[in-house]
C-alpha cells in the first residue's frame, strides 16, 4: 500500500475475551447540554490496544490497498499505529507522545516528524482540537472537550452538536443518547465545504466501556475513502513505552508539517455550492 497520504489519517484531522452484553442504556436527559457533558464524561479506559485493518481507496492519488496491524491509545494524546501488508511486510510506523508526532514509512524509506504536532493541530483548529481529540475519535468518545457549543438539535434519541473555531471552521457530531457513543463526525472548512466525515458502525463492550469496531472515513477534497476495522480491543494494565520513534541510522528526518502543507496545496478546490437557476422571463 502506498503510504504517501498516511499522515492525513491521524491529523485530520489515529485479543481480548468474548464480547460482553451491551452496556445498559443511559437516557433520561432533559437538555442537549446534559447529553454533551455526559458524553464527554463517558468512561473509556485510558490505555487501550486493538488489532487494526485499514482499507484505503484514493483513485485521484492512485492509492488503493489494505494493511493490517496494531493500535495503541493512551490519554492524553498518545497514539501508536503499526501497519503491515497482508503478507506481513512492514509498511508504516506512527507514534504520537502527546506533543510530537513521528512517522516512518518503510516502503519509501522516509522518516517524518512534527515536534509540536499538538500546537500545530491546536492552531489549525483555533484551539478546538489537539492530539487527545484524535484519541477520543478513535475510541468513539465525544471529542472537543470543553469547546463551546454553537448549535444543537435532538431527533429520535440522537443529539447533534455543532462546535466552531474562531477561524470559522466547524465540526458536527452525532451522539446516541442511549449509549453516549459517537455515531458520526463531520468537519467543515471556513467556507462551509465538507473536509472530512467519519461514520461509526457497531460498538463492542470491553471492560464496561463501549468501543467502536468500524469507522468509515471520507475526505472529499482528496476523493479519499478509508475503512478502519478495529477488533480484539484490550484494556492495558500497564502503559507501554512505545510512543516515541527514532529515525533509523542513515535516514534524515523530514518536516511532517511541511509535507502536509504541500499535500493541502495540491488538493483541488472544493466545488462551490449549487446556485438556484435564474427565473425564466
CORHU-V758042 format. One record per run of one state. SS is the DSSP state (a for helix, b for strand, c for the rest). FROM is the first residue (numbers start at 1). LEN is the number of residues. If there is no record, write none. Layout:
BEGIN
[[SS	FROM	LEN] [SS	FROM	LEN]]
END
This chain:
BEGIN
[[c	1	5] [a	6	6] [c	12	8] [b	20	1] [c	21	11] [a	32	9] [c	41	6] [b	47	12] [a	59	3] [c	62	1] [b	63	12] [c	75	3] [b	78	7] [c	85	5] [b	90	8] [c	98	3] [b	101	5] [c	106	4] [b	110	5] [c	115	2] [a	117	8] [c	125	6] [a	131	9] [c	140	9] [b	149	7] [c	156	2] [b	158	7] [c	165	5] [b	170	7] [c	177	5] [b	182	7] [c	189	5] [b	194	7] [c	201	2] [b	203	4] [c	207	2] [b	209	4] [c	213	1] [b	214	6] [a	220	3] [c	223	1] [b	224	12] [c	236	18] [b	254	2] [a	256	11] [c	267	15]]
END
